[in-house]
């Protein structure tokens, strides 16, 4: 195993986790933020754009996991790299999009 594999699995986790909210929102027929909205990442994109963007993210995640190195789900380092990427993008998304969807309501004094 080499460190570039772990970097690939880390980014694979990022893309795989990022696919989830876009695919879910899109298949539910709901608009959601994408990089293609105006303003980027803040405005809403259609449900169709979200499905396409989510599918693209899932495909890139798959390619980074399945076609770089030899991903072993029993190898702790492989799973940790993937999980760390997924966790970090998920925390970022929760903080960023929570401002738009009520997930990060300001605390009351």
MDAnalysis code that builds the backbone (N, CA, C; Angstrom):
import MDAnalysis as mda
import numpy as np

u = mda.Universe.empty(327, n_residues=109, atom_resindex=np.repeat(np.arange(109), 3), trajectory=True)
u.add_TopologyAttr("name", ["N", "CA", "C"] * 109)
u.add_TopologyAttr("resid", np.arange(1, 110))
u.add_TopologyAttr("resname", ["UNK", "UNK", "UNK", "UNK", "UNK", "UNK", "UNK", "UNK", "UNK", "UNK", "UNK", "UNK", "UNK", "UNK", "UNK", "UNK", "UNK", "UNK", "UNK", "UNK", "UNK", "UNK", "UNK", "UNK", "UNK", "UNK", "UNK", "UNK", "UNK", "UNK", "UNK", "UNK", "UNK", "UNK", "UNK", "UNK", "UNK", "UNK", "UNK", "UNK", "UNK", "UNK", "UNK", "UNK", "UNK", "UNK", "UNK", "UNK", "UNK", "UNK", "UNK", "UNK", "UNK", "UNK", "UNK", "UNK", "UNK", "UNK", "UNK", "UNK", "UNK", "UNK", "UNK", "UNK", "UNK", "UNK", "UNK", "UNK", "UNK", "UNK", "UNK", "UNK", "UNK", "UNK", "UNK", "UNK", "UNK", "UNK", "UNK", "UNK", "UNK", "UNK", "UNK", "UNK", "UNK", "UNK", "UNK", "UNK", "UNK", "UNK", "UNK", "UNK", "UNK", "UNK", "UNK", "UNK", "UNK", "UNK", "UNK", "UNK", "UNK", "UNK", "UNK", "UNK", "UNK", "UNK", "UNK", "UNK", "UNK"])
u.atoms.positions = np.array([
    [0.844, -1.179, 0.000],
    [0.000, 0.000, 0.000],
    [0.888, 1.240, 0.000],
    [0.467, 2.238, -0.732],
    [1.199, 3.497, -0.763],
    [0.286, 4.628, -0.324],
    [0.883, 5.738, 0.091],
    [0.078, 6.858, 0.588],
    [-0.824, 7.465, -0.483],
    [-0.469, 7.448, -1.790],
    [-1.426, 7.985, -2.772],
    [-2.758, 7.228, -2.781],
    [-2.715, 5.947, -2.453],
    [-3.972, 5.201, -2.363],
    [-4.847, 5.793, -1.268],
    [-4.250, 6.087, -0.122],
    [-5.018, 6.634, 1.000],
    [-5.592, 8.000, 0.664],
    [-4.832, 8.798, -0.058],
    [-5.342, 10.108, -0.499],
    [-6.540, 9.903, -1.426],
    [-6.443, 8.941, -2.317],
    [-7.552, 8.629, -3.220],
    [-8.781, 8.163, -2.443],
    [-8.591, 7.328, -1.443],
    [-9.716, 6.833, -0.648],
    [-10.336, 7.960, 0.177],
    [-9.504, 8.887, 0.655],
    [-10.003, 10.061, 1.375],
    [-10.919, 10.877, 0.460],
    [-10.459, 11.184, -0.745],
    [-11.284, 11.949, -1.680],
    [-12.471, 11.130, -2.177],
    [-12.308, 9.821, -2.255],
    [-13.444, 8.957, -2.579],
    [-14.546, 9.084, -1.541],
    [-14.155, 9.174, -0.266],
    [-15.125, 9.377, 0.811],
    [-15.824, 10.720, 0.693],
    [-15.072, 11.743, 0.312],
    [-15.658, 13.068, 0.128],
    [-16.716, 13.034, -0.973],
    [-16.347, 12.491, -2.126],
    [-17.299, 12.460, -3.243],
    [-18.492, 11.557, -2.939],
    [-18.261, 10.412, -2.321],
    [-19.364, 9.492, -2.017],
    [-20.356, 10.129, -1.043],
    [-19.842, 10.760, 0.014],
    [-20.738, 11.390, 0.981],
    [-21.455, 12.595, 0.383],
    [-20.777, 13.334, -0.483],
    [-21.402, 14.504, -1.113],
    [-22.518, 14.096, -2.072],
    [-22.474, 12.890, -2.582],
    [-23.528, 12.423, -3.486],
    [-24.868, 12.283, -2.764],
    [-24.818, 11.942, -1.492],
    [-26.047, 11.597, -0.759],
    [-27.075, 12.727, -0.722],
    [-26.735, 13.936, -0.229],
    [-27.781, 14.967, -0.151],
    [-28.326, 15.386, -1.518],
    [-27.469, 15.343, -2.531],
    [-27.927, 15.742, -3.857],
    [-28.859, 14.694, -4.460],
    [-28.515, 13.428, -4.324],
    [-29.392, 12.374, -4.839],
    [-30.706, 12.331, -4.074],
    [-30.641, 12.467, -2.766],
    [-31.873, 12.428, -1.960],
    [-32.765, 13.617, -2.296],
    [-32.198, 14.812, -2.290],
    [-33.001, 15.999, -2.617],
    [-33.582, 15.892, -4.019],
    [-32.753, 15.495, -4.962],
    [-33.213, 15.398, -6.345],
    [-34.313, 14.381, -6.534],
    [-34.155, 13.198, -5.944],
    [-35.180, 12.164, -6.123],
    [-36.465, 12.493, -5.372],
    [-36.370, 13.373, -4.373],
    [-37.574, 13.833, -3.675],
    [-38.222, 15.010, -4.398],
    [-37.590, 15.464, -5.478],
    [-38.147, 16.570, -6.244],
    [-37.890, 17.923, -5.628],
    [-36.915, 18.001, -4.749],
    [-36.624, 19.256, -4.053],
    [-35.397, 19.945, -4.640],
    [-35.462, 21.260, -4.693],
    [-34.304, 22.051, -5.095],
    [-33.298, 22.058, -3.944],
    [-32.020, 22.150, -4.291],
    [-30.957, 22.172, -3.293],
    [-29.757, 22.889, -3.897],
    [-28.859, 23.359, -3.064],
    [-27.694, 24.085, -3.539],
    [-26.741, 23.157, -4.306],
    [-26.168, 23.692, -5.392],
    [-25.091, 23.029, -6.129],
    [-24.102, 24.100, -6.570],
    [-22.953, 23.681, -7.080],
    [-22.005, 24.668, -7.604],
    [-22.523, 25.402, -8.842],
    [-23.596, 24.905, -9.450],
    [-24.110, 25.485, -10.690],
    [-25.171, 26.552, -10.456],
    [-25.595, 26.721, -9.206],
    [-26.623, 27.708, -8.875],
    [-26.016, 29.107, -8.879],
    [-26.889, 30.102, -8.920],
    [-26.459, 31.495, -8.845],
    [-26.964, 32.072, -7.544],
    [-26.157, 32.519, -6.630],
    [-24.713, 32.372, -6.558],
    [-24.322, 30.941, -6.213],
    [-23.150, 30.560, -6.662],
    [-22.658, 29.186, -6.534],
    [-22.641, 28.733, -5.067],
    [-23.258, 27.567, -4.821],
    [-23.273, 26.997, -3.481],
    [-24.251, 27.636, -2.531],
    [-24.947, 28.664, -2.988],
    [-25.911, 29.359, -2.129],
    [-27.305, 29.297, -2.744],
    [-27.386, 29.619, -4.035],
    [-28.670, 29.550, -4.732],
    [-29.106, 28.097, -4.915],
    [-30.350, 27.915, -5.275],
    [-30.901, 26.571, -5.435],
    [-30.826, 26.116, -6.885],
    [-30.543, 24.828, -7.062],
    [-30.591, 24.187, -8.376],
    [-31.785, 23.256, -8.410],
    [-32.263, 22.966, -9.596],
    [-33.436, 22.111, -9.746],
    [-33.151, 20.693, -9.255],
    [-34.210, 19.947, -9.056],
    [-34.064, 18.563, -8.627],
    [-33.327, 17.739, -9.686],
    [-33.548, 18.035, -10.955],
    [-32.858, 17.316, -12.030],
    [-31.356, 17.565, -11.978],
    [-30.959, 18.810, -11.788],
    [-29.535, 19.134, -11.674],
    [-28.933, 18.423, -10.470],
    [-29.679, 18.341, -9.378],
    [-29.182, 17.656, -8.194],
    [-28.991, 16.162, -8.422],
    [-29.892, 15.532, -9.136],
    [-29.720, 14.111, -9.433],
    [-28.466, 13.905, -10.278],
    [-28.291, 14.732, -11.290],
    [-27.105, 14.611, -12.156],
    [-25.832, 14.868, -11.354],
    [-25.818, 15.925, -10.533],
    [-24.649, 16.247, -9.731],
    [-24.363, 15.141, -8.706],
    [-25.414, 14.617, -8.091],
    [-25.238, 13.527, -7.135],
    [-24.706, 12.268, -7.797],
    [-25.220, 11.946, -8.967],
    [-24.744, 10.767, -9.689],
    [-23.284, 10.948, -10.088],
    [-22.920, 12.152, -10.534],
    [-21.525, 12.430, -10.881],
    [-20.618, 12.233, -9.667],
    [-21.028, 12.758, -8.515],
    [-20.236, 12.588, -7.300],
    [-20.099, 11.124, -6.917],
    [-21.173, 10.360, -7.029],
    [-21.114, 8.933, -6.721],
    [-20.166, 8.202, -7.671],
    [-20.210, 8.554, -8.950],
    [-19.334, 7.907, -9.931],
    [-17.867, 8.224, -9.656],
    [-17.567, 9.480, -9.344],
    [-16.174, 9.850, -9.038],
    [-15.722, 9.137, -7.766],
    [-16.576, 9.097, -6.755],
    [-16.244, 8.377, -5.525],
    [-15.950, 6.915, -5.803],
    [-16.776, 6.291, -6.619],
    [-16.559, 4.894, -6.996],
    [-15.222, 4.718, -7.704],
    [-14.931, 5.580, -8.654],
    [-13.672, 5.464, -9.398],
    [-12.462, 5.619, -8.475],
    [-12.536, 6.547, -7.529],
    [-11.420, 6.761, -6.610],
    [-11.225, 5.595, -5.639],
    [-12.293, 4.905, -5.316],
    [-12.207, 3.772, -4.387],
    [-11.879, 2.471, -5.124],
    [-12.590, 2.206, -6.188],
    [-12.495, 0.899, -6.841],
    [-11.395, 0.790, -7.882],
    [-10.900, 1.904, -8.391],
    [-9.942, 1.823, -9.491],
    [-8.585, 2.438, -9.175],
    [-8.366, 2.798, -7.925],
    [-7.044, 3.271, -7.509],
    [-6.563, 2.313, -6.432],
    [-5.446, 1.707, -6.666],
    [-4.930, 0.753, -5.699],
    [-5.828, -0.463, -5.586],
    [-5.760, -1.079, -4.427],
    [-6.579, -2.262, -4.149],
    [-7.300, -1.998, -2.832],
    [-8.477, -1.386, -2.917],
    [-9.225, -1.030, -1.716],
    [-9.653, -2.302, -0.995],
    [-9.349, -2.344, 0.299],
    [-9.709, -3.491, 1.131],
    [-10.548, -2.978, 2.289],
    [-11.808, -3.356, 2.300],
    [-12.719, -2.890, 3.348],
    [-12.325, -3.417, 4.721],
    [-11.446, -4.397, 4.786],
    [-10.974, -4.924, 6.070],
    [-9.687, -4.249, 6.536],
    [-9.109, -3.421, 5.687],
    [-7.889, -2.705, 6.063],
    [-8.273, -1.421, 6.793],
    [-7.863, -1.326, 8.027],
    [-8.235, -0.183, 8.849],
    [-7.814, 1.134, 8.211],
    [-6.625, 1.201, 7.667],
    [-6.160, 2.456, 7.076],
    [-7.013, 2.861, 5.882],
    [-7.488, 1.907, 5.096],
    [-8.332, 2.212, 3.942],
    [-9.669, 2.782, 4.412],
    [-10.280, 2.113, 5.383],
    [-11.579, 2.550, 5.897],
    [-11.457, 3.897, 6.601],
    [-10.381, 4.092, 7.369],
    [-10.205, 5.364, 8.068],
    [-10.028, 6.521, 7.093],
    [-9.277, 6.320, 6.027],
    [-9.103, 7.386, 5.029],
    [-10.442, 7.729, 4.384],
    [-11.203, 6.707, 3.984],
    [-12.521, 6.911, 3.384],
    [-13.458, 7.611, 4.373],
    [-13.504, 7.103, 5.604],
    [-14.415, 7.640, 6.617],
    [-14.051, 9.075, 7.000],
    [-12.764, 9.380, 7.065],
    [-12.354, 10.735, 7.403],
    [-12.813, 11.716, 6.321],
    [-12.655, 11.352, 5.065],
    [-13.143, 12.201, 3.979],
    [-14.648, 12.400, 4.066],
    [-15.374, 11.303, 4.287],
    [-16.834, 11.381, 4.382],
    [-17.261, 12.225, 5.578],
    [-16.587, 12.051, 6.714],
    [-16.930, 12.813, 7.917],
    [-16.677, 14.304, 7.721],
    [-15.526, 14.648, 7.171],
    [-15.190, 16.064, 7.019],
    [-16.137, 16.788, 6.062],
    [-16.466, 16.171, 4.926],
    [-17.386, 16.840, 3.994],
    [-18.789, 16.909, 4.602],
    [-19.159, 15.901, 5.383],
    [-20.476, 15.903, 6.021],
    [-20.583, 17.008, 7.061],
    [-19.530, 17.187, 7.856],
    [-19.529, 18.269, 8.839],
    [-19.547, 19.633, 8.162],
    [-18.762, 19.770, 7.101],
    [-18.774, 21.026, 6.345],
    [-20.177, 21.311, 5.800],
    [-20.798, 20.297, 5.183],
    [-22.127, 20.480, 4.597],
    [-23.157, 20.824, 5.669],
    [-23.061, 20.167, 6.828],
    [-24.000, 20.453, 7.914],
    [-23.893, 21.903, 8.360],
    [-22.686, 22.394, 8.490],
    [-22.487, 23.780, 8.913],
    [-22.899, 24.767, 7.821],
    [-22.476, 24.492, 6.594],
    [-22.750, 25.419, 5.489],
    [-24.240, 25.466, 5.140],
    [-24.837, 24.315, 4.897],
    [-26.226, 24.279, 4.454],
    [-27.216, 24.429, 5.600],
    [-26.770, 24.199, 6.823],
    [-27.640, 24.403, 7.975],
    [-28.104, 25.840, 8.100],
    [-27.292, 26.769, 7.640],
    [-27.687, 28.183, 7.681],
    [-28.885, 28.453, 6.767],
    [-29.013, 27.682, 5.707],
    [-30.106, 27.885, 4.751],
    [-31.348, 27.075, 5.084],
    [-31.159, 25.973, 5.805],
    [-32.269, 25.035, 6.015],
    [-32.635, 24.857, 7.485],
    [-32.174, 25.745, 8.355],
    [-32.566, 25.713, 9.747],
    [-31.796, 24.760, 10.628],
    [-30.741, 24.154, 10.125],
    [-29.988, 23.202, 10.928],
    [-29.020, 23.855, 11.902],
    [-28.677, 25.101, 11.665],
    [-27.754, 25.826, 12.547],
    [-28.426, 27.090, 13.045],
    [-29.524, 26.921, 13.723],
    [-30.223, 28.087, 14.243],
    [-29.349, 28.736, 15.311],
    [-29.330, 30.057, 15.357],
    [-28.509, 30.721, 16.381],
    [-28.995, 30.363, 17.778],
    [-28.040, 30.247, 18.688],
    [-28.409, 29.911, 20.064],
    [-29.104, 31.106, 20.709],
    [-29.988, 30.818, 21.623],
    [-30.732, 31.871, 22.304],
    [-29.998, 32.287, 23.561],
    [-30.015, 33.589, 23.873],
    [-29.303, 34.067, 25.093],
    [-29.990, 33.645, 26.355],
])
